Amino acid sequence: MKESKCMKEPKDYSFCKMSVRKSIEDEFSSRGLSISHRSEGELIIINDFFNYLRSFLDLSDAFYSMVLPMLEVETLKKMTMVDAEGSICAEGFWLQSGYGRYYTNKVDKEGLPYEETADFCKPGKVEMIPVNSDLNLQLARGAIIILLPKEYFECLKLNAPEVEELGKKIFDLEKQGFLEKMKIGKMKPRERYQEFLSFFGVEIEQYFAVKHIASFLAMQPSFLSRLRGENFKRQTK
């Protein structure tokens, strides 16, 4: 029987993976650093982290040699609270994939507790963990992170002076994001929801309950559910 023309040979990605690994290893070995003990997945995540930092400014060899050995990649197997004394203790973290939610504990008029969502964090960014505030941070199940303990920053300040400029540039970018989110809050409900999805990515709805997103958007959960239904119908037409 003659093979159909529409059938294709399965692609072999092994060469691509080897090329990616070699490219990353070459990058670090040129700085005198060995990463041969790292897995393929870890290398890609760590390389993405450094690419993010390099998008702000060039990094010195001292920066790489201080940071690289301390980097640990972690995949969260459940919804995880993050704070200075909680299940994850760190100054900050790199969020490779997945989402986080900042919220405060409140009490309604009837004395019943509830959570008010203050903000979300999206992948591909460095996030700082709230300290000495009423904000709580929750990372969604499946999120992939690189923890950044306080010792990192203390060592870097002593050995890699560019860290202060790097921190300022990251902070400036965060201010831009904050202003964008402020604009979203001033929009009409339907437009607000669409801009929310545009800013954070439609995937965020897979990670948090409707009530948590509705709280951030200052909507009733029932109204947000209706908007989501309308959005789904438009996409499936």
Number of C-alpha atoms within 10 A of each C-alpha: 3 4 7 7 6 6 7 8 6 6 6 8 9 9 9 10 12 12 12 15 20 13 12 17 18 15 13 18 13 10 13 11 16 15 16 12 8 13 10 14 11 17 19 14 19 21 16 15 19 14 11 16 19 12 11 15 13 11 17 14 15 14 18 17 17 15 17 15 11 14 15 12 17 14 14 15 11 11 15 18 17 21 21 15 10 10 10 15 16 19 20 23 17 22 23 22 17 22 25 26 22 21 21 14 12 11 11 9 6 6 8 8 11 12 16 20 22 17 18 18 19 19 18 16 17 24 20 14 19 16 12 7 7 10 18 19 22 17 24 22 17 17 21 22 25 21 22 22 17 12 12 17 18 10 13 18 14 9 15 19 14 16 19 13 12 18 15 12 16 17 14 12 12 15 12 11 13 13 10 14 17 11 12 19 17 11 13 9 17 14 12 18 22 16 18 20 13 10 14 16 13 11 12 19 15 11 18 17 11 17 18 20 25 19 18 18 22 15 15 13 17 12 14 21 15 11 16 17 12 11 14 11 10 9 8 6 5
